[in-house]
Amino acid sequence: MEFETWWLLGIPVLFALGWIAARVDIRQLVSESRSLPLGYFKGLNFLLNEQPDKAIDAFIEIVKLDPETVEMHFALGNLFRRRGETERAIRVHQNLLARPDLAQEHAVHARYELGQDYLKAGLLDRAEETFNQLADTQYGTQARRAVLEIYQREKEWTRAIDAARALQEAGAGSRQKEIAQFYCELAQDALVHTHPEAAREMLDRALAEDRNSVRATILSGDACLAQGDTEGALLLWRRVEQQSVPHVALVAQRLMDGYRAVGRPQEGVNLLKAYLAEASSIDLLEVVFKAVLELDGVDAANHLVSDELRRTPTLLGLDKLLEARLMYAQPEYRTELSTVKTLVHGYAQKLARYQCSHCGFKARQFYWHCPGCSQWETYPPRRSEELNVMN
């Protein structure tokens, strides 16, 4: 390929074209930035500096000057909602929806944001109605999730089951564990109102959804006991071991009471000791300790706690050991030992919390449904101190 002289002329031409293109882009950028209100940059700066109050004031000024700024309305409404000013957020989004010239995509977005406002304000009926209007839009999945949350808040478990199934059918992932929990809620309500047969029906449905549902198995045993079948209840509660060994601690007291009721307490103690050897737990130790103390005496109870403390050293275990030692301590040492026990017990109670694995919310009692984040089955059946020792 031979060199052509005119190629040298092409180089400055290409350079000139590039320079012109750059100038055009810069002018366009400057023009667009000048078209934005000064308040927009002020508001953005306040947001970046975590000053939402001043950001809201700046955005309000923009909306006053140019009521057509749809995106600014959305930003303002979201800021109001985040600050807890739900009434103002509702007004902003309602005003948007009232505009006859609002584009369809913006109208759908505004309706979704309005539903979120109602939900935050606790106006659940209005929120449900608003979200149901979005079922066939691009916000359909988010709206169905919100409706499911509403039914859970209202404890409308039958409707929650339908909503969860609708989410599954929409391709939003499996909801079988949640559906099983909703059936468990219905079953628990039936047990409270002394309808064990209805409870058993709900629990069968729960296990059909999630055969590994520990809660459904436990409640099935409760329903069986309510019908007067203690042996059947014991068989059901023992199935928990096959589903999740750590969860055995949740049925330990039920098992011990059941074996006492059928006249075989020693069999119950032996079973729980085997569970304790397989899965250490302070709650399980508590039940076994009391049973051994009752059946075998103070020395056996003391040995049990000493062995468990050596295997799993925790402050909660030490508290239980001191309780055992106090029972046969010499009178001259009892006062000092009691003082130590009181101090240890005080600190142990601070550690005796169940902790949600999703949000970290701590509670004195075990929950299937976290009060902090509303997630299901996020509480391990062990206390937080035990989990720290194991890790």
DRENDO-1510 file (C-alpha; in Angstrom, 1 decimal, always signed):
<recs>
REC; n; res; u; v; w
REC; 1; MET; +0.0; +0.0; +0.0 .
REC; 2; GLU; +1.6; +3.3; -1.2 .
REC; 3; PHE; +1.7; +6.5; +0.9 .
REC; 4; GLU; -0.5; +9.3; -0.4 .
REC; 5; THR; +0.4; +12.9; +0.2 .
REC; 6; TRP; -3.3; +13.9; +0.8 .
REC; 7; TRP; -3.3; +11.7; +3.9 .
REC; 8; LEU; -1.3; +14.4; +5.6 .
REC; 9; LEU; -4.1; +16.8; +4.9 .
REC; 10; GLY; -6.6; +14.5; +6.6 .
REC; 11; ILE; -5.0; +14.7; +10.0 .
REC; 12; PRO; -5.8; +18.3; +10.8 .
REC; 13; VAL; -9.3; +17.9; +9.4 .
REC; 14; LEU; -9.9; +15.0; +11.8 .
REC; 15; PHE; -8.5; +17.1; +14.6 .
REC; 16; ALA; -10.8; +20.0; +13.7 .
REC; 17; LEU; -13.8; +17.7; +13.6 .
REC; 18; GLY; -13.0; +16.3; +17.1 .
REC; 19; TRP; -12.5; +19.8; +18.5 .
REC; 20; ILE; -15.9; +20.9; +17.1 .
REC; 21; ALA; -17.7; +17.9; +18.5 .
REC; 22; ALA; -16.1; +18.5; +22.0 .
REC; 23; ARG; -17.2; +22.1; +21.9 .
REC; 24; VAL; -20.8; +21.1; +21.0 .
REC; 25; ASP; -20.9; +18.6; +23.9 .
REC; 26; ILE; -19.6; +21.2; +26.4 .
REC; 27; ARG; -22.0; +23.8; +25.2 .
REC; 28; GLN; -24.9; +21.3; +25.6 .
REC; 29; LEU; -23.8; +20.3; +29.1 .
REC; 30; VAL; -23.5; +24.0; +30.1 .
REC; 31; SER; -26.9; +24.7; +28.6 .
REC; 32; GLU; -28.5; +21.9; +30.5 .
REC; 33; SER; -26.9; +22.8; +33.8 .
REC; 34; ARG; -28.0; +26.4; +33.4 .
REC; 35; SER; -31.6; +25.2; +32.8 .
REC; 36; LEU; -31.6; +23.5; +36.2 .
REC; 37; PRO; -32.8; +25.7; +39.1 .
REC; 38; LEU; -30.2; +26.8; +41.6 .
REC; 39; GLY; -32.4; +25.2; +44.3 .
REC; 40; TYR; -31.8; +21.8; +42.8 .
REC; 41; PHE; -28.1; +22.0; +43.5 .
REC; 42; LYS; -28.7; +23.4; +46.9 .
REC; 43; GLY; -31.1; +20.6; +47.8 .
REC; 44; LEU; -28.7; +18.0; +46.4 .
REC; 45; ASN; -25.8; +19.4; +48.5 .
REC; 46; PHE; -28.0; +19.3; +51.6 .
REC; 47; LEU; -28.8; +15.7; +50.9 .
REC; 48; LEU; -25.2; +14.8; +50.5 .
REC; 49; ASN; -24.4; +16.5; +53.8 .
REC; 50; GLU; -27.3; +14.6; +55.5 .
REC; 51; GLN; -29.4; +17.7; +56.1 .
REC; 52; PRO; -32.8; +16.5; +54.9 .
REC; 53; ASP; -34.7; +19.4; +56.5 .
REC; 54; LYS; -32.8; +22.0; +54.5 .
REC; 55; ALA; -33.0; +19.8; +51.4 .
REC; 56; ILE; -36.8; +19.7; +51.7 .
REC; 57; ASP; -37.0; +23.5; +52.0 .
REC; 58; ALA; -34.9; +23.8; +48.8 .
REC; 59; PHE; -37.0; +21.4; +46.9 .
REC; 60; ILE; -40.2; +23.1; +48.0 .
REC; 61; GLU; -39.0; +26.3; +46.5 .
REC; 62; ILE; -38.3; +24.6; +43.2 .
REC; 63; VAL; -41.8; +23.1; +43.2 .
REC; 64; LYS; -43.3; +26.5; +43.9 .
REC; 65; LEU; -41.4; +28.1; +41.0 .
REC; 66; ASP; -42.0; +25.2; +38.5 .
REC; 67; PRO; -45.0; +23.0; +39.5 .
REC; 68; GLU; -44.5; +20.8; +36.4 .
REC; 69; THR; -41.3; +19.2; +37.8 .
REC; 70; VAL; -42.7; +15.7; +38.3 .
REC; 71; GLU; -39.5; +14.1; +39.5 .
REC; 72; MET; -39.0; +16.8; +42.0 .
REC; 73; HIS; -42.4; +16.0; +43.4 .
REC; 74; PHE; -41.4; +12.3; +43.8 .
REC; 75; ALA; -38.2; +13.3; +45.6 .
REC; 76; LEU; -40.0; +15.6; +47.9 .
REC; 77; GLY; -42.7; +13.0; +48.7 .
REC; 78; ASN; -40.1; +10.4; +49.5 .
REC; 79; LEU; -38.2; +12.8; +51.8 .
REC; 80; PHE; -41.4; +13.6; +53.7 .
REC; 81; ARG; -42.1; +9.9; +54.1 .
REC; 82; ARG; -38.6; +9.2; +55.3 .
REC; 83; ARG; -39.0; +11.9; +57.9 .
REC; 84; GLY; -42.3; +10.5; +59.1 .
REC; 85; GLU; -44.3; +13.4; +57.7 .
REC; 86; THR; -46.7; +11.0; +56.0 .
REC; 87; GLU; -49.6; +13.6; +55.7 .
REC; 88; ARG; -47.4; +15.9; +53.6 .
REC; 89; ALA; -46.1; +12.9; +51.6 .
REC; 90; ILE; -49.7; +11.8; +50.9 .
REC; 91; ARG; -50.6; +15.4; +49.8 .
REC; 92; VAL; -47.7; +15.5; +47.4 .
REC; 93; HIS; -48.5; +12.2; +45.7 .
REC; 94; GLN; -52.3; +12.9; +45.6 .
REC; 95; ASN; -51.6; +16.3; +43.9 .
REC; 96; LEU; -49.6; +14.5; +41.3 .
REC; 97; LEU; -52.4; +12.0; +40.6 .
REC; 98; ALA; -54.9; +14.8; +40.3 .
REC; 99; ARG; -53.0; +16.4; +37.4 .
REC; 100; PRO; -54.9; +15.6; +34.1 .
REC; 101; ASP; -51.8; +15.9; +32.0 .
REC; 102; LEU; -49.7; +13.4; +34.0 .
REC; 103; ALA; -48.2; +10.7; +31.9 .
REC; 104; GLN; -49.4; +7.1; +32.5 .
REC; 105; GLU; -46.0; +5.9; +33.7 .
REC; 106; HIS; -45.8; +8.8; +36.2 .
REC; 107; ALA; -49.4; +8.1; +37.4 .
REC; 108; VAL; -48.5; +4.5; +38.1 .
REC; 109; HIS; -45.4; +5.5; +40.0 .
REC; 110; ALA; -47.3; +8.1; +42.0 .
REC; 111; ARG; -50.0; +5.6; +43.0 .
REC; 112; TYR; -47.3; +3.2; +44.2 .
REC; 113; GLU; -45.6; +5.9; +46.2 .
REC; 114; LEU; -49.1; +6.9; +47.6 .
REC; 115; GLY; -49.6; +3.3; +48.7 .
REC; 116; GLN; -46.2; +3.4; +50.5 .
REC; 117; ASP; -47.3; +6.6; +52.2 .
REC; 118; TYR; -50.5; +5.0; +53.5 .
REC; 119; LEU; -48.6; +1.9; +54.7 .
REC; 120; LYS; -46.1; +4.1; +56.6 .
REC; 121; ALA; -49.0; +6.1; +58.1 .
REC; 122; GLY; -50.8; +2.9; +59.2 .
REC; 123; LEU; -53.8; +3.5; +57.0 .
REC; 124; LEU; -53.8; -0.2; +56.0 .
REC; 125; ASP; -57.2; -0.2; +54.3 .
REC; 126; ARG; -56.3; +2.6; +51.9 .
REC; 127; ALA; -52.9; +1.1; +51.3 .
REC; 128; GLU; -54.4; -2.2; +50.4 .
REC; 129; GLU; -56.9; -0.6; +48.0 .
REC; 130; THR; -54.1; +1.4; +46.4 .
REC; 131; PHE; -51.7; -1.5; +46.0 .
REC; 132; ASN; -54.5; -3.7; +44.5 .
REC; 133; GLN; -54.9; -1.2; +41.7 .
REC; 134; LEU; -51.3; -1.8; +40.7 .
REC; 135; ALA; -51.6; -5.6; +40.3 .
REC; 136; ASP; -51.3; -5.5; +36.4 .
REC; 137; THR; -48.6; -2.8; +36.2 .
REC; 138; GLN; -44.8; -2.8; +36.4 .
REC; 139; TYR; -45.2; -2.4; +40.1 .
REC; 140; GLY; -47.3; -5.5; +40.5 .
REC; 141; THR; -44.7; -7.6; +42.3 .
REC; 142; GLN; -43.8; -4.8; +44.8 .
REC; 143; ALA; -47.5; -4.1; +45.3 .
REC; 144; ARG; -48.3; -7.8; +46.1 .
REC; 145; ARG; -45.4; -7.9; +48.6 .
REC; 146; ALA; -46.9; -4.8; +50.3 .
REC; 147; VAL; -50.4; -6.4; +50.4 .
REC; 148; LEU; -48.9; -9.5; +51.9 .
REC; 149; GLU; -47.2; -7.3; +54.6 .
REC; 150; ILE; -50.6; -5.7; +55.3 .
REC; 151; TYR; -52.4; -9.0; +55.8 .
REC; 152; GLN; -49.6; -10.1; +58.2 .
REC; 153; ARG; -49.9; -6.9; +60.2 .
REC; 154; GLU; -53.7; -7.4; +60.4 .
REC; 155; LYS; -53.3; -11.1; +61.2 .
REC; 156; GLU; -55.5; -12.0; +58.3 .
REC; 157; TRP; -53.8; -15.3; +57.8 .
REC; 158; THR; -56.2; -16.8; +55.3 .
REC; 159; ARG; -55.8; -13.8; +53.0 .
REC; 160; ALA; -52.1; -13.8; +53.6 .
REC; 161; ILE; -52.0; -17.4; +52.3 .
REC; 162; ASP; -53.8; -16.3; +49.1 .
REC; 163; ALA; -51.5; -13.3; +48.7 .
REC; 164; ALA; -48.4; -15.5; +49.2 .
REC; 165; ARG; -49.6; -17.9; +46.6 .
REC; 166; ALA; -50.3; -15.1; +44.1 .
REC; 167; LEU; -46.7; -13.9; +44.6 .
REC; 168; GLN; -45.4; -17.4; +43.9 .
REC; 169; GLU; -47.5; -17.6; +40.7 .
REC; 170; ALA; -46.1; -14.3; +39.7 .
REC; 171; GLY; -42.6; -15.7; +39.8 .
REC; 172; ALA; -41.5; -13.9; +42.9 .
REC; 173; GLY; -39.9; -16.9; +44.5 .
REC; 174; SER; -41.1; -19.7; +46.8 .
REC; 175; ARG; -43.3; -18.7; +49.7 .
REC; 176; GLN; -43.9; -22.2; +51.1 .
REC; 177; LYS; -42.2; -21.6; +54.4 .
REC; 178; GLU; -44.3; -18.5; +54.9 .
REC; 179; ILE; -47.5; -20.2; +53.9 .
REC; 180; ALA; -46.7; -23.0; +56.4 .
REC; 181; GLN; -46.3; -20.4; +59.1 .
REC; 182; PHE; -49.6; -18.8; +58.2 .
REC; 183; TYR; -51.3; -22.2; +58.6 .
REC; 184; CYS; -49.6; -22.6; +61.9 .
REC; 185; GLU; -51.0; -19.2; +63.0 .
REC; 186; LEU; -54.5; -20.4; +62.1 .
REC; 187; ALA; -53.8; -23.7; +64.0 .
REC; 188; GLN; -52.6; -21.9; +67.1 .
REC; 189; ASP; -55.7; -19.7; +67.1 .
REC; 190; ALA; -57.9; -22.9; +66.8 .
REC; 191; LEU; -56.0; -24.4; +69.8 .
REC; 192; VAL; -56.6; -21.3; +71.9 .
REC; 193; HIS; -60.3; -21.6; +71.2 .
REC; 194; THR; -60.2; -25.4; +72.0 .
REC; 195; HIS; -60.8; -26.6; +68.4 .
REC; 196; PRO; -58.0; -29.3; +68.2 .
REC; 197; GLU; -59.6; -31.0; +65.1 .
REC; 198; ALA; -59.6; -27.8; +63.1 .
REC; 199; ALA; -56.0; -27.2; +64.3 .
REC; 200; ARG; -54.9; -30.6; +63.1 .
REC; 201; GLU; -56.4; -29.9; +59.6 .
REC; 202; MET; -54.5; -26.6; +59.4 .
REC; 203; LEU; -51.3; -28.3; +60.5 .
REC; 204; ASP; -51.6; -31.0; +57.9 .
REC; 205; ARG; -51.8; -28.3; +55.3 .
REC; 206; ALA; -48.7; -26.6; +56.8 .
REC; 207; LEU; -46.7; -29.8; +56.6 .
REC; 208; ALA; -47.9; -30.3; +53.0 .
REC; 209; GLU; -46.4; -26.9; +52.2 .
REC; 210; ASP; -43.2; -27.5; +54.2 .
REC; 211; ARG; -42.6; -30.9; +55.6 .
REC; 212; ASN; -39.6; -29.6; +57.6 .
REC; 213; SER; -41.7; -27.1; +59.5 .
REC; 214; VAL; -40.7; -27.6; +63.1 .
REC; 215; ARG; -43.4; -25.3; +64.4 .
REC; 216; ALA; -46.1; -27.4; +62.6 .
REC; 217; THR; -44.8; -30.6; +64.2 .
REC; 218; ILE; -44.7; -29.0; +67.7 .
REC; 219; LEU; -48.2; -27.7; +67.3 .
REC; 220; SER; -49.4; -31.1; +65.9 .
REC; 221; GLY; -48.2; -32.6; +69.2 .
REC; 222; ASP; -50.1; -29.9; +71.1 .
REC; 223; ALA; -53.3; -30.6; +69.2 .
REC; 224; CYS; -52.8; -34.4; +69.9 .
REC; 225; LEU; -52.4; -33.7; +73.6 .
REC; 226; ALA; -55.5; -31.5; +73.5 .
REC; 227; GLN; -57.4; -34.5; +72.2 .
REC; 228; GLY; -56.2; -36.6; +75.1 .
REC; 229; ASP; -53.6; -38.6; +73.2 .
REC; 230; THR; -50.4; -38.1; +75.2 .
REC; 231; GLU; -48.5; -41.0; +73.6 .
REC; 232; GLY; -49.4; -39.6; +70.2 .
REC; 233; ALA; -48.2; -36.2; +71.3 .
REC; 234; LEU; -44.8; -37.7; +72.5 .
REC; 235; LEU; -44.3; -39.4; +69.1 .
REC; 236; LEU; -44.9; -36.1; +67.3 .
REC; 237; TRP; -42.6; -34.0; +69.5 .
REC; 238; ARG; -39.8; -36.6; +69.1 .
REC; 239; ARG; -40.0; -36.0; +65.3 .
REC; 240; VAL; -38.5; -32.5; +65.9 .
REC; 241; GLU; -35.1; -34.2; +66.3 .
REC; 242; GLN; -35.4; -35.5; +62.7 .
REC; 243; GLN; -36.2; -32.0; +61.4 .
REC; 244; SER; -33.7; -30.0; +63.5 .
REC; 245; VAL; -31.8; -31.2; +66.5 .
REC; 246; PRO; -31.2; -27.7; +68.0 .
REC; 247; HIS; -35.0; -27.1; +68.0 .
REC; 248; VAL; -35.4; -30.0; +70.4 .
REC; 249; ALA; -34.9; -27.5; +73.2 .
REC; 250; LEU; -38.3; -25.9; +72.3 .
REC; 251; VAL; -40.1; -29.2; +73.1 .
REC; 252; ALA; -38.0; -30.3; +76.0 .
REC; 253; GLN; -40.5; -29.3; +78.7 .
REC; 254; ARG; -43.4; -30.7; +76.7 .
REC; 255; LEU; -41.5; -34.1; +76.4 .
REC; 256; MET; -40.7; -34.2; +80.1 .
REC; 257; ASP; -44.2; -33.3; +81.2 .
REC; 258; GLY; -45.6; -35.9; +78.7 .
REC; 259; TYR; -43.4; -38.7; +80.1 .
REC; 260; ARG; -44.4; -37.8; +83.6 .
REC; 261; ALA; -48.0; -38.0; +82.6 .
REC; 262; VAL; -47.7; -41.5; +81.2 .
REC; 263; GLY; -45.6; -42.7; +84.2 .
REC; 264; ARG; -42.2; -43.0; +82.5 .
REC; 265; PRO; -40.2; -39.9; +83.8 .
REC; 266; GLN; -36.9; -41.7; +83.8 .
REC; 267; GLU; -37.3; -42.5; +80.1 .
REC; 268; GLY; -37.9; -38.8; +79.5 .
REC; 269; VAL; -34.8; -37.8; +81.4 .
REC; 270; ASN; -32.7; -40.3; +79.5 .
REC; 271; LEU; -34.0; -39.1; +76.2 .
REC; 272; LEU; -33.3; -35.4; +77.0 .
REC; 273; LYS; -29.8; -36.3; +78.2 .
REC; 274; ALA; -29.1; -37.9; +74.8 .
REC; 275; TYR; -30.4; -34.7; +73.1 .
REC; 276; LEU; -28.2; -32.6; +75.4 .
REC; 277; ALA; -25.1; -34.6; +74.5 .
REC; 278; GLU; -25.9; -34.1; +70.8 .
REC; 279; ALA; -26.9; -30.4; +70.9 .
REC; 280; SER; -25.8; -28.4; +73.9 .
REC; 281; SER; -28.4; -25.8; +74.9 .
REC; 282; ILE; -29.0; -23.8; +78.1 .
REC; 283; ASP; -32.8; -24.2; +77.7 .
REC; 284; LEU; -32.5; -28.0; +77.4 .
REC; 285; LEU; -30.1; -28.1; +80.3 .
REC; 286; GLU; -32.6; -26.2; +82.4 .
REC; 287; VAL; -35.3; -28.8; +81.8 .
REC; 288; VAL; -32.9; -31.8; +82.3 .
REC; 289; PHE; -31.4; -30.2; +85.5 .
REC; 290; LYS; -34.8; -29.9; +87.2 .
REC; 291; ALA; -35.8; -33.4; +86.2 .
REC; 292; VAL; -32.5; -35.0; +87.4 .
REC; 293; LEU; -32.8; -33.0; +90.6 .
REC; 294; GLU; -36.3; -34.4; +91.2 .
REC; 295; LEU; -35.5; -38.0; +90.2 .
REC; 296; ASP; -31.9; -38.5; +91.2 .
REC; 297; GLY; -31.0; -35.8; +93.7 .
REC; 298; VAL; -28.7; -32.9; +94.2 .
REC; 299; ASP; -25.4; -34.8; +93.5 .
REC; 300; ALA; -26.6; -36.1; +90.1 .
REC; 301; ALA; -27.9; -32.6; +89.2 .
REC; 302; ASN; -24.5; -31.1; +90.2 .
REC; 303; HIS; -22.5; -33.6; +88.1 .
REC; 304; LEU; -24.8; -33.0; +85.2 .
REC; 305; VAL; -24.2; -29.2; +85.2 .
REC; 306; SER; -20.5; -29.5; +85.9 .
REC; 307; ASP; -20.0; -31.8; +82.9 .
REC; 308; GLU; -22.0; -29.5; +80.6 .
REC; 309; LEU; -20.1; -26.5; +81.7 .
REC; 310; ARG; -16.8; -28.1; +81.0 .
REC; 311; ARG; -18.1; -29.1; +77.5 .
REC; 312; THR; -19.7; -25.7; +76.8 .
REC; 313; PRO; -18.3; -23.0; +79.1 .
REC; 314; THR; -20.9; -20.2; +79.3 .
REC; 315; LEU; -21.9; -17.7; +81.9 .
REC; 316; LEU; -25.4; -19.1; +81.7 .
REC; 317; GLY; -24.0; -22.5; +82.5 .
REC; 318; LEU; -22.0; -21.1; +85.4 .
REC; 319; ASP; -25.2; -19.6; +86.7 .
REC; 320; LYS; -26.9; -23.0; +86.7 .
REC; 321; LEU; -23.9; -24.6; +88.4 .
REC; 322; LEU; -23.9; -22.1; +91.2 .
REC; 323; GLU; -27.6; -22.8; +91.7 .
REC; 324; ALA; -26.7; -26.5; +92.1 .
REC; 325; ARG; -23.8; -25.8; +94.5 .
REC; 326; LEU; -26.0; -23.6; +96.7 .
REC; 327; MET; -28.3; -26.6; +97.4 .
REC; 328; TYR; -25.7; -28.5; +99.4 .
REC; 329; ALA; -23.3; -25.7; +100.4 .
REC; 330; GLN; -22.2; -25.5; +104.0 .
REC; 331; PRO; -24.1; -22.8; +105.9 .
REC; 332; GLU; -20.9; -20.7; +106.5 .
REC; 333; TYR; -20.3; -20.6; +102.7 .
REC; 334; ARG; -23.9; -20.2; +101.6 .
REC; 335; THR; -24.1; -16.3; +102.0 .
REC; 336; GLU; -20.9; -15.7; +100.0 .
REC; 337; LEU; -22.0; -18.2; +97.3 .
REC; 338; SER; -25.4; -16.6; +97.2 .
REC; 339; THR; -23.8; -13.2; +96.5 .
REC; 340; VAL; -21.7; -14.6; +93.7 .
REC; 341; LYS; -24.8; -16.4; +92.3 .
REC; 342; THR; -26.8; -13.1; +92.3 .
REC; 343; LEU; -24.0; -11.2; +90.5 .
REC; 344; VAL; -23.5; -14.0; +87.9 .
REC; 345; HIS; -27.3; -14.3; +87.4 .
REC; 346; GLY; -27.6; -10.6; +86.7 .
REC; 347; TYR; -25.0; -10.7; +84.0 .
REC; 348; ALA; -26.3; -14.0; +82.6 .
REC; 349; GLN; -29.8; -12.6; +82.1 .
REC; 350; LYS; -28.3; -9.9; +79.8 .
REC; 351; LEU; -26.9; -12.6; +77.6 .
REC; 352; ALA; -29.9; -14.9; +77.8 .
REC; 353; ARG; -31.4; -13.4; +74.6 .
REC; 354; TYR; -32.5; -14.9; +71.4 .
REC; 355; GLN; -31.2; -12.9; +68.4 .
REC; 356; CYS; -32.7; -12.5; +65.0 .
REC; 357; SER; -30.2; -13.6; +62.3 .
REC; 358; HIS; -31.7; -11.1; +59.8 .
REC; 359; CYS; -31.9; -7.8; +61.7 .
REC; 360; GLY; -30.2; -8.6; +65.0 .
REC; 361; PHE; -33.3; -7.8; +67.1 .
REC; 362; LYS; -32.9; -9.4; +70.6 .
REC; 363; ALA; -35.7; -10.8; +72.7 .
REC; 364; ARG; -36.1; -12.7; +75.9 .
REC; 365; GLN; -38.4; -15.3; +74.3 .
REC; 366; PHE; -38.2; -17.3; +71.1 .
REC; 367; TYR; -40.2; -15.9; +68.2 .
REC; 368; TRP; -41.1; -17.6; +64.9 .
REC; 369; HIS; -41.9; -14.1; +63.5 .
REC; 370; CYS; -39.3; -11.5; +64.3 .
REC; 371; PRO; -40.9; -8.3; +65.9 .
REC; 372; GLY; -38.1; -6.2; +64.5 .
REC; 373; CYS; -38.0; -7.1; +60.7 .
REC; 374; SER; -41.1; -9.2; +60.4 .
REC; 375; GLN; -39.1; -12.1; +58.8 .
REC; 376; TRP; -40.1; -15.7; +59.5 .
REC; 377; GLU; -37.9; -18.4; +61.1 .
REC; 378; THR; -34.9; -16.1; +61.6 .
REC; 379; TYR; -34.4; -16.9; +65.3 .
REC; 380; PRO; -31.9; -19.7; +66.1 .
REC; 381; PRO; -33.2; -21.8; +69.0 .
REC; 382; ARG; -30.1; -21.0; +71.1 .
REC; 383; ARG; -29.3; -18.0; +73.2 .
REC; 384; SER; -26.9; -15.4; +71.8 .
REC; 385; GLU; -24.1; -16.3; +74.3 .
REC; 386; GLU; -24.2; -19.9; +73.2 .
REC; 387; LEU; -24.0; -19.0; +69.6 .
REC; 388; ASN; -20.9; -16.8; +70.3 .
REC; 389; VAL; -19.2; -19.6; +72.1 .
REC; 390; MET; -19.9; -22.0; +69.3 .
REC; 391; ASN; -18.6; -19.6; +66.7 .
</recs>
